């Protein structure tokens, strides 16, 4: 493959993935690709707190330092080969990638610090339907204990809720587990219990 085709193929693949996600946003792989990794929100109903934003800033700062350090560590390698040789081109590509990722880490750190400094707690939501809140809280507790029947999960995942707050909680649950409810009985069990407790405390 020629050098000119390498970026075309790379960016073309990224464009195909983005278009496929837009065409099938409810598929499991699209939800998995769209799922956010890193610091998880610890506030009620999956909201970020000031402490969460500070943790995000710390993680982003560590990533930025790591990528910038990798740039400095790889810089001496450029003088070992001719400028137009393949090893030199590969080294320059990695240097550029690490530099861009370090810049993204710096921007993410500044954004998280801005949100932490000007953080305002959200007011508690209004309970429009206490019965629906209790049903969702019980469902979250049962999800954390063991997988629920597939029909019950399909009903919860596919049926819109009358209460806007419960609709947001449902959407947040689907994003958190990427459409795979078995995750709530594993690493996400703590989040499920915390959300259920927040729902009962707000009623």
Secondary structure as GFF3:
##gff-version 3
##sequence-region A 1 203
A	DSSP	alpha_helix	3	23	.	.	.	ID=ss1
A	DSSP	alpha_helix	28	34	.	.	.	ID=ss2
A	DSSP	three_ten_helix	44	46	.	.	.	ID=ss3
A	DSSP	alpha_helix	50	75	.	.	.	ID=ss4
A	DSSP	three_ten_helix	76	80	.	.	.	ID=ss5
A	DSSP	alpha_helix	86	117	.	.	.	ID=ss6
A	DSSP	alpha_helix	130	145	.	.	.	ID=ss7
A	DSSP	alpha_helix	150	158	.	.	.	ID=ss8
A	DSSP	alpha_helix	164	177	.	.	.	ID=ss9
A	DSSP	three_ten_helix	181	185	.	.	.	ID=ss10
A	DSSP	alpha_helix	189	202	.	.	.	ID=ss11
###
